[in-house]
């Protein structure tokens, strides 16, 4: 580590270990940039004294890792979330308290796993805060972020969310649509139809686009999520908390009768309505920028991170709350069939209203 020349202005950059891994895999894409003053200090009334200081070369810090990355098989890359804790291959390792002479890590289960899991999740927020990103205060003082907390529980039984029996919903992964045939991915540049052409741009031959290009419309999304798109409560105080935003399985006696009277669900023996939940942002910034990571409560003491597909923005000109743009995300996981071809299995859908 050397001392930088205080008389020369330049930007000193370093590629982190995560950046090196993405470069080696050919996946590094620089899309956003942020500035931090975490290594600077200031004095009251200071003007030019900062230019007289000597600075060391930039170095990699643990706080550089904010978002946990994973490979295509779903395994999270090694992540050290504390001096005595690591995440390796979706398993959490903590300090072995039975060995005091040196540091030994062991895979944890039970209550120790829950402690380690919370530490992993907290590390993303902790690292984000310790970067001390430079930002601009909103002139309307709308930089606060607050979620109206609520416990979300979905009930799964033979008749819900299935129609009569879950066995009719079972599909073999070999019968599922692979990436290049999945309509949820057809709008992405990576899965465009690119038939070969001659140097002059003319067609090389006759080819058929076998993709499923029927991208889901907003009407399809509403059927998929189980509500009509206009029932999102815009009351941050939750005065109408007894409406359709409640879990449809939470109080079937009351809600079923109410929904039947409103014509929201068909009379029995029609299909059981799909469950959905709404999370209210009682305080948010002007740009509504936030970072979201979704994990699955996997079998056994392992962490599993889900995949998210950006389906894009859909317009709903009939929204009664005048929130016409609906940003849709598909959340699920990638599975491989017998030919080792990946396919995306959609578990649930997020709509940012």
Secondary structure, 3 states (H helix, E strand, C coil): CCECCCCCCCCCCCCCHHHHHHHHCCCCCCCCCCCECCCCCCCCCCCCHHHHCCCECCCCCHHHCCCCCECCCCCECCEEEECCEEEECCEEEEECCCCCCCCCEEECCHHHHHHHHHHHHHHHHHHHHHCCECCCCCCCCCCCCEECCCCCCCCCECCEECCCCHHHHCCCHHHCCEHHHCCCCCCCHHHCCCCCECCCCCECCCCCCCCCCCCCCHHHHHHHHCCCCCCCCCCCCCCCCCCCCCCCCCCHHHHHHHHHHHCCCCCCCCCCCCCCCCCCEEECCCCCCCCCCCEEECCCCCEEECEEEEEEEEECCCCCCCCCEEEEEEEEEEEECCCCCEEEEEEEEEEEC
